[in-house]
Amino acid sequence: MSQSTKTQGKLSSFFDILLQSLKGHEVDLTSISIKRAIILLAIPMMLEMAMESVFALVDLYFVGHLENSSYAIQTVGLTESVLTIIYSLAIGLSMAATAVVARRIGEKNPEAASKAGMQTILIAVFVNILISILGLIYAKDILLLMGASTETANHGTTFVQIMMGGSIIIVLLFLINGIFRGAGNAAIAMRSLWIANIANIILCPIFINGFGPIPAFGLTGAAIATTIGRGFGVIYQVYSLFSGKNTLKIRISHFVPDFTQIKAIIKIAAPAIFQFVIASCSWVFLAELVATTGGDEGSAGYQTALRLMMFFMLPAWGLSNAAATLVGQNLGAGLVDRAEKSVFQTLKYILIFMAVVSVLFLTCGHLFAAFFTSDEKVIAIASRALKILSIGFVIYGAAMVFSSAFNGAGDTWTPTKINIFAFWLFQIPLAYFLAKFLDMGPTGVFIAIPTAEAGIAIAAYILFKKGKWKKKMV
């Protein structure tokens, strides 16, 4: 009877924490148990990142059922590969914001945390204006440079123009969520993505297939729906920032440029941006290599597999982000040992999650791919890619946790250096050698991905144990 009572008590406690994490009640993450702190952060962060991956999957699903779907799927996939460079800017800035805001919150200085977050937004808006202009002008050239056929480039130019022209919305969505995560309020970040995705799911079929007075825009409609949907998410974020109901109290004066602080933020953000640009450029090169060695079907299959992989990888990344927030806040509070314990506790959870995902892809990869396209050649390539990629999922999880820990501490250079070696000096040459010289085509590219990730995980663990990140000043 006592055992049953204990079990009921544990379940009741878990559901209390679950409800608290979804509601977003703010607590001092440096004083409660580490397991409780991770769950409070990880659940909304995982749901947030799952919603981010849904954007591409929703677009992929609807355009995959259009006429000439291989062109449409390739356009969506190649555009997403290019947008990963913009995501790198957004993620790099959001990491800097998370690190600085978390450190100030840990020091019990919410005023400084609020100001730091707004200064990061100023940087983002300034930089993104140039990117949007270039995307509008060179949309077709970007697709051709990525290895798309002329037919695909002609078919997808407007799609790219809308997605890149509205890229400031993407950047703000990532960045403001990074600010909230640093403050420990991951529930607001989660809800902004839910709002954006619900809008996208409703608008996609309307703008793609037409509804009432709205004409059928086809592939272009997917870009319109996604941009508007993300815009709704940003509106909710801005409302939450200025509502005055959270730890962060935003004032207009926080938007006056403080060049000393901007310089300090850039010092953290620059290597973080470069860190993800390195990875993004590697993915862009791999996408181009698959397109040139596997043709339109090979490219469509790879992009389908990649989107499915990201659907599960992004929640894992959300879980790893819990480590970043906890490291930042605990270092700010002077609790170094607690910061390290938080990382290894997060690592345990992510390894379990990624092991489950590996089993799903190894056994059901074909079924997942068939959901998005009826082209048997595309399905076969996507299924093969998923089986090869899933072998390294547990390794990916470990690499993400340690990288997030470095970034949360403000030590953005360490994972950047690891990425330079693993992606540019190892993964790209290996993929090229296997695909071209050994004539393995797309399969060679698939093999190179988990191989490089294994190197990242090993290097990150060794450097994390050395502990230089503990002394990083932010």
Protein Blocks (a to p, Z undefined) as FASTA:
>chain_A
ZZmmmmmmmmmmmmmmmmmmmnopacdfklmcfklmmmmmmmmmmmmmmmmmmmmmmmmm
mmmmmghklmmmmmmmmmmmmmmmmmmmmmmmmmmmmmmmmmmmmnopaklmmmmmmmmm
mmmmmmmmmmmmmmmmmmmmmmmmnopafklmmmmmmmmmmmmmmmmmmmmmmmmmmmmm
mnopaklmmmmmmmmmmmmmmmmmmmmnopajbccekjmlmmmmmmmmmmmmmmmmmmmm
mnopambdcdfklmpccfklmmmmmmmmmmmmmmmmmmmmmmmmmmmmmmmmnojmlmmm
mmmmmmmmmmmmmmmmmmmmmmmmmmmmmmmnopaklmmmmmmmmmmmmmmmmmmmmmmm
mmmmmmmmmmmocbfklmmmmmmmmmmmmmmmmmmmmmmmmmmmmmmnopamlmmmmmmm
mmmmmmmmmmmmmmmmnonmjmlmmmmmmmmmmmmmmmmmmmmmnommmmpcZZ
